[in-house]
Amino acid sequence: MSVLVALPSDGRPLSTLAGDVCDDTHALDDGTRASALVLKALAAIHDEDPPQNAEERRACWERAGVECDALSTSVLTAGFRPGGTDPLSATLRTWTDAGHAAVVTLAQLRDYGPPRGATVVHAVENPSIVAMATARFGPSCPALVTTSGWPNSAVTHLLRQLTESGAQVRYHGDFDGEGLRIAAHVIARTGAQPWAMLAADYLAAVRPGRPEPGNITDVPWDPALSTALREHRATVSEEHVAEQLLADLAAFCGLARPRAYFGPADQSTHGPLPG
């Protein structure tokens, strides 16, 4: 089906996708046969049951990069201190000064984004890492974004805004089949770079007896990583390496030097600290 060929999308509204692909802006409306077929196929790709309600259907579309609602579609952030006087900049500074995370809607990002000022932004798969970072660093927390699993259109839009504005976005996720697919998607769609996502990172943290990682697909930034997961058949979630991730983030609070590795192209430096 031509709709599946056009996915994942880059944050286009559902009606725009339908108009572009089906020549009918209502062809993929909730309840249509075409919508049901596409959602069933998307669920099968991720080895899940087809969505059963409106919330699950919206989540399925958003995971494929399709915007369903610019107000309810949002992204969890922390540590941003943009210097502008617009409402988004002021709000983000207020929550950062209070040591809290902030939820930003897609509509706000479109009107006022991107939040400028951070030269390096760390993105993670799980909100628990953001919670631990804000608890540890408080108002000194460096700029963070969480995809909360598969990124919705607000997450994708923000990360693309950041990379296009010149910020370095560094991404970390779970070491399992789904985590690798999410990482590959984020890196390909937003221009992010892998952060502590090499085979060496996995091998340093893997332990016997952890859950099976599921179906493992190849990753472009370090083929040895996929090989290592297939050999050890054990998941390493972000929570398992949370202390190491927080140690990396501490470098950007001025508390410690960063770790040596950043990506496969240069495993001897983490890159310059932001000024």
Secondary structure, DSSP 8 states (H G I E B T S, - for coil): -HHHHT-S-SS-BHHHHHHHHHS-TTTTSTT-HHHHHHHHHHHHHTT-----SHHHHHHHHHHTT-BS-TTT-EEEEES------SHHHHHHHHHHHTT--EEEEHHHHHHH------SEEEEES-HHHHHHHHHHHGGG---EEE--SS--HHHHHHHHHHHHTT-EEEEE--BSHHHHHHHHHHHHHH--EESS-SHHHHHHH--TTS----S----SS-HHHHHHHHHH---B-GGGGHHHHHHHHHHTTTSS---S--BTTBTT-------
